[in-house]
Amino acid sequence: MPAPRVIHNRLDALPESPFPRLNALIEGVEPGKSPLIMSLGEPQHPFPDFISRIIAENAQSFGKYPPIIGTPEFRSAVAGWLTRRYDIGEAIGAGKPLDPEQQILPVNGTREALFNVAFVATPTEKSGKRPAILMPNPFYQCYAAAALAAGADPIYVAATPGNGFMPDFTALPEDLIARTSMIYVCSPANPQGAVASLDYLKDLLRLARKHDILLAVDECYADIYDRDKPASALQAALELDGTLDNLIVFHSLSKRSSLPGVPVSARARKASWRASVRSAISPHHKCPCPFWRPLPPPGPKTVMPLTIARSIVERSTWQNASSATASASIAPQAVSFSGSMSATAKPLPQNSGKKVA
């Protein structure tokens, strides 16, 4: 008899991560100068000076568990930052489209939330078929792993010079769109650096709403730019009809504040998804709480107490990459390599040439 399988074969179709492949390619190569880090996208700028002081002032907080949904102060700080960053102040507040109490959800790092949200969005079947999750190609490995773990087909949609390095999801065959449960999109995109226009995001949101698809927009690189501020899917939603229907947006301190070792992130999403999304992607007290662990020596990743994170969000400013003071809050993430072009990836769907409205 064959040995019992301990690990399910669901993830066998996952393309190999680009990072081990990149390490194999450069193994034994001695750089002539200081190398550019093009693997994990780790920030190269120092984090803001005030962070160390805030951590020291709130050291006592490390001895307590936080609320599962974060503190009201942190959620309000996140909403305040979104207000300033995207000029959407009129949409912030109790009962409004972006309500800190109902639509801001702190999580223990964007990667974990990007992975877990696939389980919320993906049913057993859709339109009588196995669900599909669409994503750009190149893509963040987390997207594909999430799709496979959730029981969906990952569909890799090419980002090429012909489409401005932003995949044209609206041009996919209607039968594929009909079984799609979720679309991942990243803007500014990594590794290609392309930025979705407001019109692009509006078209994508219209598509999601028409076909009951969750649009998951990864905006972790929102403050890495050299000219115009990248648009947000939040702006697209508010311009369309003022609601966040079929939309979840991801932000992180890792890139904008050079804090990958203290991953506190936040999501904005429709209020009616509160219970399902919270259950799937929020930290739970039954395990060592990822929001509130003592800081280890340099090296291992830790997570910041929400009191400290709130202070960082409140004090941080958004500035473009050409600003003289940008080095305090912006890391050169747009040049990092986080995509996958593996030859083992599932073939791209054939474009029917017919637009899906």
C-alpha positions as CSV (number, residue, x, y, z in Angstrom):
1,M,0.0,0.0,0.0
2,P,1.2,3.5,-0.7
3,A,2.1,5.6,2.3
4,P,-0.7,7.9,3.4
5,R,-0.5,11.5,2.2
6,V,0.1,13.8,5.1
7,I,0.0,16.9,2.9
8,H,-2.9,17.5,0.5
9,N,-1.9,17.7,-3.2
10,R,-4.0,20.9,-3.7
11,L,-0.9,23.0,-3.7
12,D,1.1,20.8,-6.2
13,A,0.0,23.2,-9.0
14,L,1.6,26.2,-7.2
15,P,4.4,27.6,-9.3
16,E,7.8,27.6,-7.7
17,S,8.5,30.8,-5.7
18,P,10.7,33.2,-7.7
19,F,12.9,33.8,-4.7
20,P,14.6,30.3,-4.6
21,R,14.9,30.4,-8.4
22,L,16.6,33.8,-8.2
23,N,18.9,32.6,-5.5
24,A,19.9,29.7,-7.6
25,L,20.6,31.9,-10.6
26,I,23.0,34.2,-8.7
27,E,24.6,31.5,-6.5
28,G,28.3,31.9,-6.5
29,V,28.2,35.2,-8.3
30,E,30.3,37.8,-6.5
31,P,29.0,41.4,-7.1
32,G,31.5,44.0,-8.1
33,K,29.6,46.7,-6.1
34,S,27.0,46.8,-3.4
35,P,24.1,44.7,-4.8
36,L,20.6,45.9,-5.2
37,I,18.2,43.7,-3.2
38,M,15.7,42.3,-5.7
39,S,14.2,39.4,-3.8
40,L,12.0,40.0,-0.8
41,G,11.3,43.7,-1.4
42,E,12.8,44.7,1.9
43,P,12.9,48.4,2.5
44,Q,16.4,50.0,2.2
45,H,15.5,53.3,4.0
46,P,15.6,53.7,7.8
47,F,12.2,53.9,9.5
48,P,11.2,57.3,11.0
49,D,13.1,58.4,14.1
50,F,10.0,58.9,16.3
51,I,9.1,55.2,16.1
52,S,11.8,54.1,18.7
53,R,10.6,56.7,21.1
54,I,6.9,55.7,20.7
55,I,7.8,52.1,21.3
56,A,9.6,53.0,24.5
57,E,6.7,55.2,25.7
58,N,4.3,52.3,25.2
59,A,6.4,49.4,26.4
60,Q,3.8,48.4,29.0
61,S,1.4,47.6,26.2
62,F,3.4,44.5,25.2
63,G,1.9,42.7,28.3
64,K,-1.7,42.8,27.1
65,Y,-3.8,41.2,24.5
66,P,-5.4,43.7,22.0
67,P,-9.0,43.7,20.9
68,I,-9.5,41.3,17.9
69,I,-10.7,44.2,15.7
70,G,-8.1,46.6,17.0
71,T,-8.8,49.7,19.1
72,P,-11.2,52.5,18.1
73,E,-8.2,54.9,18.2
74,F,-6.2,52.9,15.7
75,R,-9.2,52.5,13.3
76,S,-9.8,56.2,13.5
77,A,-6.1,56.9,12.8
78,V,-6.3,54.7,9.7
79,A,-9.4,56.5,8.5
80,G,-7.8,59.8,9.1
81,W,-4.8,58.8,7.0
82,L,-7.0,57.6,4.2
83,T,-8.8,60.9,4.4
84,R,-5.6,62.9,4.0
85,R,-4.0,60.7,1.4
86,Y,-6.9,60.3,-1.0
87,D,-8.9,63.6,-0.2
88,I,-12.0,61.7,0.7
89,G,-12.8,63.4,4.0
90,E,-16.5,63.7,3.2
91,A,-16.7,59.9,3.0
92,I,-15.3,59.3,6.5
93,G,-17.4,58.9,9.6
94,A,-20.1,56.9,11.3
95,G,-22.7,55.7,8.8
96,K,-20.7,57.0,5.9
97,P,-19.1,54.8,3.1
98,L,-15.8,54.6,5.1
99,D,-16.8,54.1,8.7
100,P,-13.9,53.5,11.1
101,E,-16.1,51.4,13.3
102,Q,-17.5,49.2,10.6
103,Q,-15.2,49.2,7.6
104,I,-11.6,49.5,8.8
105,L,-10.1,46.2,9.9
106,P,-6.6,45.9,11.4
107,V,-4.7,42.7,10.6
108,N,-1.3,41.2,11.4
109,G,0.3,41.9,8.1
110,T,-1.0,42.3,4.5
111,R,0.3,39.0,3.2
112,E,-1.7,37.0,5.7
113,A,-4.9,39.0,4.9
114,L,-4.4,38.7,1.2
115,F,-4.1,35.0,1.6
116,N,-7.1,34.5,3.9
117,V,-9.5,36.7,2.1
118,A,-9.7,34.1,-0.7
119,F,-11.5,31.8,1.7
120,V,-14.2,34.4,2.4
121,A,-14.7,35.1,-1.3
122,T,-14.7,31.6,-2.8
123,P,-17.7,29.3,-2.7
124,T,-17.6,25.6,-3.4
125,E,-18.7,26.3,-6.9
126,K,-19.9,29.3,-9.0
127,S,-22.1,29.1,-12.0
128,G,-22.1,25.3,-11.6
129,K,-18.3,25.1,-12.0
130,R,-15.1,25.2,-10.0
131,P,-14.5,28.9,-9.0
132,A,-11.7,30.9,-10.6
133,I,-9.5,33.6,-9.0
134,L,-7.9,36.1,-11.4
135,M,-4.5,37.7,-10.8
136,P,-1.9,39.6,-12.8
137,N,1.1,37.8,-14.3
138,P,3.8,38.5,-13.0
139,F,2.2,38.1,-9.6
140,Y,2.8,38.0,-5.8
141,Q,3.1,34.3,-5.0
142,C,0.6,34.7,-2.1
143,Y,-2.2,35.3,-4.7
144,A,-1.7,31.9,-6.4
145,A,-1.3,30.0,-3.1
146,A,-4.5,31.5,-1.7
147,A,-6.5,30.6,-4.8
148,L,-5.3,27.0,-4.7
149,A,-5.8,26.7,-1.0
150,A,-9.4,28.0,-1.3
151,G,-10.2,25.4,-4.0
152,A,-10.2,27.8,-6.9
153,D,-8.3,27.8,-10.3
154,P,-5.7,30.6,-10.3
155,I,-5.9,32.3,-13.7
156,Y,-2.8,34.3,-14.6
157,V,-3.7,37.3,-16.8
158,A,-0.7,38.8,-18.6
159,A,0.5,42.3,-17.8
160,T,2.4,43.2,-21.0
161,P,3.7,46.3,-22.8
162,G,0.6,46.1,-24.9
163,N,-1.8,46.7,-22.0
164,G,0.5,49.1,-20.1
165,F,1.6,46.4,-17.8
166,M,-1.9,46.3,-16.2
167,P,-3.9,43.1,-17.1
168,D,-7.1,43.6,-19.0
169,F,-9.5,41.5,-16.9
170,T,-12.5,43.0,-18.8
171,A,-11.5,41.3,-22.0
172,L,-11.6,37.7,-20.7
173,P,-14.2,35.2,-21.9
174,E,-17.7,35.5,-20.4
175,D,-17.7,31.9,-19.2
176,L,-14.5,32.5,-17.2
177,I,-15.9,35.7,-15.7
178,A,-19.1,33.9,-14.8
179,R,-17.2,31.5,-12.5
180,T,-14.7,34.1,-11.1
181,S,-15.1,34.6,-7.3
182,M,-12.3,37.1,-6.8
183,I,-9.8,39.3,-8.7
184,Y,-6.5,40.3,-7.3
185,V,-4.9,43.5,-8.6
186,C,-1.9,45.4,-7.3
187,S,-1.3,49.1,-7.9
188,P,1.3,50.4,-8.0
189,A,2.2,47.0,-9.4
190,N,5.2,44.9,-8.3
191,P,7.5,44.1,-10.1
192,Q,6.6,46.1,-13.1
193,G,5.9,49.4,-11.4
194,A,2.8,50.3,-13.4
195,V,0.0,52.3,-11.9
196,A,-3.7,51.8,-12.4
197,S,-5.6,54.8,-13.5
198,L,-8.8,55.9,-11.8
199,D,-10.8,54.8,-15.0
200,Y,-9.1,51.4,-15.0
201,L,-10.2,50.9,-11.4
202,K,-13.7,52.0,-12.1
203,D,-14.1,49.6,-15.0
204,L,-12.8,46.8,-12.9
205,L,-15.2,47.6,-10.1
206,R,-18.1,47.7,-12.5
207,L,-17.1,44.3,-13.8
208,A,-16.9,42.9,-10.2
209,R,-20.3,44.3,-9.3
210,K,-22.0,43.0,-12.4
211,H,-20.8,39.5,-11.9
212,D,-20.7,39.2,-8.1
213,I,-16.9,39.2,-7.8
214,L,-14.9,40.4,-4.9
215,L,-12.2,42.9,-6.1
216,A,-9.2,42.7,-3.8
217,V,-6.9,45.6,-4.4
218,D,-3.4,45.5,-3.0
219,E,-2.3,49.1,-2.5
220,C,0.8,48.4,-0.3
221,Y,3.0,50.4,-2.7
222,A,0.7,53.4,-2.8
223,D,3.3,55.9,-1.6
224,I,6.1,54.8,-3.9
225,Y,6.0,57.1,-6.9
226,D,8.0,59.9,-8.6
227,R,5.3,62.2,-10.1
228,D,1.6,61.9,-9.6
229,K,0.0,60.2,-6.5
230,P,-1.4,56.8,-7.5
231,A,-5.2,56.6,-7.4
232,S,-7.0,54.3,-4.9
233,A,-9.8,51.9,-5.6
234,L,-11.5,53.7,-2.7
235,Q,-11.7,56.8,-4.8
236,A,-13.0,54.8,-7.7
237,A,-15.8,53.3,-5.6
238,L,-16.8,56.7,-4.1
239,E,-16.9,58.3,-7.5
240,L,-19.1,55.5,-8.9
241,D,-21.8,55.4,-6.3
242,G,-20.4,56.2,-2.9
243,T,-20.4,52.6,-1.6
244,L,-17.7,49.9,-1.1
245,D,-19.7,47.1,-2.6
246,N,-17.6,44.2,-3.9
247,L,-14.4,45.9,-2.8
248,I,-11.7,45.3,-0.3
249,V,-8.5,47.4,-0.2
250,F,-5.2,46.5,1.5
251,H,-2.7,48.9,3.0
252,S,0.5,48.3,5.0
253,L,3.1,50.1,7.1
254,S,5.8,47.8,5.8
255,K,6.4,49.8,2.6
256,R,5.2,53.3,3.3
257,S,7.0,53.5,6.7
258,S,9.9,51.1,6.1
259,L,8.6,48.7,8.9
260,P,8.5,45.2,7.5
261,G,9.5,43.8,10.9
262,V,6.4,45.2,12.6
263,P,3.6,44.2,10.2
264,V,0.4,46.1,11.2
265,S,-1.9,46.6,8.3
266,A,-5.5,47.7,7.7
267,R,-8.3,46.8,5.3
268,A,-11.2,48.9,4.1
269,R,-14.2,46.8,3.1
270,K,-18.0,46.8,3.0
271,A,-19.6,46.9,6.4
272,S,-21.9,43.9,5.8
273,W,-18.8,41.7,5.4
274,R,-17.6,42.6,8.9
275,A,-18.3,39.2,10.6
276,S,-17.1,37.0,7.8
277,V,-13.9,38.9,7.1
278,R,-13.1,39.4,10.7
279,S,-13.4,35.7,11.4
280,A,-11.2,34.8,8.5
281,I,-8.4,37.3,8.6
282,S,-8.3,38.9,12.1
283,P,-6.0,37.7,14.8
284,H,-7.5,35.4,17.4
285,H,-6.8,35.2,21.2
286,K,-6.7,31.4,21.1
287,C,-3.1,31.6,19.7
288,P,-0.1,33.7,20.6
289,C,-1.5,37.0,19.6
290,P,0.3,38.3,16.5
291,F,-0.6,41.9,17.3
292,W,1.1,42.1,20.6
293,R,4.4,40.2,21.1
294,P,7.5,41.4,22.8
295,L,10.1,42.8,20.4
296,P,12.8,40.1,19.7
297,P,16.4,40.9,18.8
298,P,17.0,42.2,15.3
299,G,16.1,39.6,12.7
300,P,12.9,37.7,13.5
301,K,9.7,39.4,12.5
302,T,7.5,40.9,15.2
303,V,4.2,42.8,15.3
304,M,3.5,46.2,16.8
305,P,1.0,47.0,19.5
306,L,-1.9,49.0,18.0
307,T,-1.3,51.9,20.4
308,I,2.2,52.3,18.9
309,A,0.9,51.7,15.3
310,R,-1.7,54.4,15.8
311,S,0.9,57.0,16.7
312,I,2.9,56.1,13.6
313,V,-0.1,56.4,11.4
314,E,-1.1,59.7,12.9
315,R,2.4,61.2,12.7
316,S,3.3,59.9,9.2
317,T,3.0,62.0,6.1
318,W,2.7,60.9,2.5
319,Q,5.2,62.3,0.2
320,N,6.4,61.4,-3.3
321,A,9.7,59.7,-3.9
322,S,11.4,62.9,-5.2
323,S,10.7,64.7,-1.9
324,A,13.8,65.7,0.1
325,T,12.2,64.1,3.2
326,A,10.9,61.0,1.5
327,S,13.7,58.8,2.8
328,A,12.1,58.8,6.3
329,S,8.9,57.1,5.2
330,I,9.3,55.5,1.7
331,A,11.3,52.5,0.7
332,P,12.3,51.7,-2.9
333,Q,9.9,48.8,-3.2
334,A,8.9,49.3,-6.8
335,V,12.2,47.8,-8.0
336,S,11.9,44.6,-5.9
337,F,11.2,41.3,-7.6
338,S,8.0,39.7,-6.3
339,G,6.4,38.2,-9.4
340,S,6.4,34.8,-10.9
341,M,6.7,33.9,-14.6
342,S,7.1,30.2,-14.0
343,A,6.7,28.0,-17.0
344,T,4.7,25.6,-14.8
345,A,2.0,28.2,-14.3
346,K,-1.5,27.4,-15.6
347,P,-1.8,28.6,-19.2
348,L,-3.4,32.0,-19.7
349,P,-7.0,31.9,-20.8
350,Q,-7.5,32.6,-24.5
351,N,-9.0,36.1,-25.1
352,S,-12.3,35.7,-26.9
353,G,-11.9,39.2,-28.3
354,K,-15.3,40.0,-26.8
355,K,-15.4,42.6,-24.0
356,V,-17.2,41.7,-20.8
357,A,-19.0,44.7,-19.5
